[in-house]
Amino acid sequence: MKELVEVPVERKQKNASPIPYHGWVGPCNQVSMLYEGFGLGDASNYDSVKSFAQLMWPDGHPHFCNTVHTMATQIEELNKLIWLMIIDSYGLGEKWESVMINYKSLVRFMKYMAPPPGDYERGLFAHTDKPVSTIICDDQVSGLEIEVDGQWIKLSLSPSFFCFVVGDPLKA
């Protein structure tokens, strides 16, 4: 991740998308001055990862490609397994194929900068997740907070922890 945020802004801007948050988002007042993020669609497809890497680095950064592709493929499998359990718990196991037919994954690499000493500022505005589900992998940064009964609780996740978040479409 460190290598990715060190890429010159001119290259980062090439990771553009008409869909909000599916491309590069640099520090800005509309989102947060402490946030930077990159979107990578279809990351379980090696060619998609390679195309992204070629935008960022002249040599295409093969190590980055292999690492991201492997991780994205494994996370996608984890997501499908969790969804299979959810669908099966409703007695809809045979509907699995029809539910996942339009499944599209998006990997987001996000960097939250520390606020100035003495200041408390959220890295990103309070929000709910718009996708059906999100899997969060924390990279040794304890920045994830959840709101419970109007109080914000900071989560401390271990490096091997994955957080599965049910998004807005599934909330009743």
Steps between C-alpha positions, in 0.01 A plus 500: 500500500784739582635470146156577359448826689853609403411489128500852345158669490508515116500119488244462779259720304506243218309265734176679412142375494160663443372292794570670835784339699585254222805703397758707684374744764763734636483713813216750449238688700211300348629173651780574748835672500634192683383242244641357180351200320536295184235281337584181311209317341503128427824445694461121487571538127879523463473716186300762691766516770775518238324788318468690828867440587614619157319830562684543830850370421694493171613139562150381594628390843462119464532440877208736566296324229562155643431607859181693424365237261561220752346694787201616293431145381510368857281781634252442218484132597447599866222738396330228292524255791342749741226572247436130452454468878262800506296373205494149642381628840189630322446163332597640160814291440379391156467869400874561555587514129226750412590728791872512416465518119560879493763499773760772445781566743686823564821519699564834667842593631452773758748710691399717793754758609534584869344830606726770643596438866218596736235490225239230460368472151339202340688367201170471312156642568251278683331277243329173432621257235313514169613163361317185609805401704849619582798307633749716685864400548674729746866564425631550854314830528222513756280750322171313466219633717138390525205690638295326768213690664647836398848421637806441281702194597852451366566141393839345560542226241780247486705487176335170403146628560243556225187702574187410296264798482142460381421797279191716459316274251470222761388708794132463573 
